[in-house]
Amino acid sequence: MPSEPSANPELLDKVINLAKRRGFVFQSAEIYGGFRSTYDYGPLGVNMLRNVKAAWWRDMVQMRQDVVGIDAAILGPPAVWAASGHLETFTDPLVDCRKCKERYREDKIDGVCPNCGSTEFTEARAFNLMFKTQAGPVEGEGATAYLRPETAQGMFTNFNNVLATIRKKPPFGIAQVGKSFRNEITPQNFVFRTREFEQMEMEYFVPPAEADEWYRYWIDQRYNWYLGLGIPEAQLRLHEHAKEDLSHYSRGTTDVEFLYPWGWDELEGIANRGDYDLTQHSNASGTKLEYFDQAANERYTPYVIEPAAGATRAMMAFLLAAYHEDEVEGETRTVLRLDWRLAPYQVAVLPLSKKPELEGVSREVLAALAPQYSCDYDVTQSIGRRYRRQDEVGTPWCVTVDFDSLEDRCVTVRDRDSTEQVRVPIDALLATLRERTGQS
Ligand code: ATP
């Protein structure tokens, strides 16, 4: 049996440092001392996060005829969250250390205060994780509203709207990507657990008799999605929750877990939610959320299989898995071995020198690539330094324009992982990249 890879606490610091230094993720409101557990995505981070979400949307919606998307409101009335069970049960057990007064989620500490080592805690209190606010102009008199703590409810409350407009029948899914908010007691580990984050969720509505089969299907699909985007098998595993640990609505939950620098932890959860959500909203709203199967002349409430992933958390896992230090020409280099679909820049166009003669043809190359690929254009420093800078942010290909290019209309394509360089005619550049990306 292969030995289990071990946790690597130094890696987290290296990735956080790189993320800040190269414009992936910044501490939010940093000039005011930061705002705990909120982060801003910089020029490279926003590219990568968009790529993670686009990869998910492509595989979960665009490539499938059985899934459609929506984009629902973030603000919602209490009725939704009463019916979903969040008002009553979306709580974590909050404890205070009696000695140093730090606050913790009871289920995340091993009976010992991580801050001071004390074992004396207050009794656990149920703390609701939803952000509550007021909708309306007059302070204190507006209607209570909540920021959604998950995107899923938008798919349930729009079930009839979607069914009436898209002519699908179970099994079919509704997908959504967007921000969610949870007043986490102990946000931690960089963007792993934050109070504001992005989710990628899909509710797959199925005939009840097929629920188990589809539950297994989606576990398999989702596990393979991460593998296909470059997370090594040794850092990915499935963890099926024991029956006694299941949430009240769940008939089965399996987490896709990633080996983070602190050990195995959740990346995504896939749950068989039964008919809980549609039944709850039917009862509470008085609007029946059902499917009428004309062929069988039968009305039923579909079961729901939900793969629920975090976009920001997934981006962090992709960064961690991609981070490598290797040796090139006797020098240590940092390289992000990101899948080309996730890399912030897919191609960097690098004129060998700043001399104006090279600018025209370099801009021409850039103009040919930019509609297809996210490109960087960099003329500063030596070419070796520029390669290292691109390696460090995971750019799969550098295209170097030199003085010969003016004569032979060829450029050099350098590969990030092998560092191999090949000379390619400018006219064949798009075809070469299409081949390397497996698009042709
Ligand atoms: P946990 O037990 O870790 O608090 P959860 O099981 O409640 O998480 P879900 O409600 O299943 O999480 O959310 C689905 C996915 O959304 C998670 O797998 C994770 O990727 C992401 N997610 C949830 N909470 C956060 C958060 N506070 N910050 C970042 N991502 C989150």
Boltz pocket constraint, residues with backbone or C-beta under 6 A from the ligand:
constraints:
  - pocket:
      binder: B
      contacts: [[A, 149], [A, 150], [A, 182], [A, 184], [A, 191], [A, 192], [A, 193], [A, 194], [A, 195], [A, 196], [A, 197], [A, 198], [A, 199], [A, 266], [A, 267], [A, 268], [A, 269], [A, 308], [A, 309], [A, 310], [A, 311], [A, 312], [A, 313], [A, 314]]
      max_distance: 6.0
